[in-house]
Amino acid sequence: MHKLFALAFLMVPGMASAQEGRIAFSRSVQYEFEIPERLPQEFRDQIPTTNVDEFLYFFNAGESVMLPAPVPEEELSQQDRRMQGFAMRMRMMSASRSDQEELIYSYVNFADGVMAETKDFLGRRFLISAERPAYAWALGSEQRQYLDYVVQKATAVHDGSEVEAWFTMQIPVQGGPGPYGGLPGMILLVTVDGGKTVYAASDVALDGLKGYEIGAPDEGEMVTPEEYEEMVVEKLEEIQIEMRSRGGNRRRPF
C-alpha cells in the first residue's frame, strides 16, 4: 500500500495536520454471477469468488474523498490477468448490480451531510448528489486493536442490510469508506451482511494531504438519486430478460 501512496503523491508537497491524512482501503465484494458447471473443476477453483478493489481515501476535519488507487500492471501475473479477464466477462453477463456498477469518485461533506458520487454503470458515467445515509448506529463496548489503533464496534441495520463497523477515537473525524460515517471517530473496517461487502483499511498516514485538494466531483451525467435507481433497476431487469432469451449471451444495454 505504501507503493500506492508513493504513486499518488510523488509530485505534490503539502502541509501536515493532526486531523487530515490519507487511508488506503480495500473493498471486497462477493461475485454474484454463477460459474458455468460445464467448466472443469480445476478451472472453476481458480476463478476468484470476490472482486477486490483498492481505494485511496483523503480526509480533513470537514470533508473526505475516496477514489480508486492506481495499480501497477506489472504486479499482476499472467495467470492473474487471465483469471481477472474471465471474471470480467462473467460480470458483463451478470444481472447483479455489484457486478455492473463501479465507483469512480466519492465526496462527503461531514457538516451538511452532502454526498456526491461519480459512478460508472454499464459503461456510462453518472454524477449523483444526495445526503449521506444516516445510520442508526448502536455503539458496543467491544474493543480491539487494528492497525495500531484501538477500535470500537458499532452496528446498524440500513435498507435491510446488517452493517458492522469498527471506528477509532484516535482519529476524531466522522468519516469512513464509501457511504459509512457519522461515528465519533474514523471507521477503519466495515462488514456488510456477514461479509458480502468488506471495506478494510490497510494503511493510515496522518501527515497531511500532501497537496491533494478535496472537492466535489463534476464528471458524469447529472441525475437525481431517484432517477439513477430507477435506471439501474430497469437496466438490470433488461439484462435478466435478454439473458434468458439469448441463452446467456447479451449485448450491452447502452
Secondary structure, 3 states (H helix, E strand, C coil): CHHHHHHHHCCCCCCCCCCCEEEEEEEEEECCCCCCCCCCHHHHHHCCCEEEEEEEEEECCCEEEEEECCCCHHHCCHHHHHHHHHHHHHHHCCCCHHHHEEEEEEEEECCCCEEEEEEEECCEEEEEEEECCCCCCEEEEEEEEECCEEEEEEEEEECCEEEEEEEECCCCCCCCCCCCCCCCCEEEEEEEHHHCEEEEEEEEECCCCCCCCCCCCCCCEEECHHHHHHHHHHHHHHHHHHHHHHCCCCCCCC
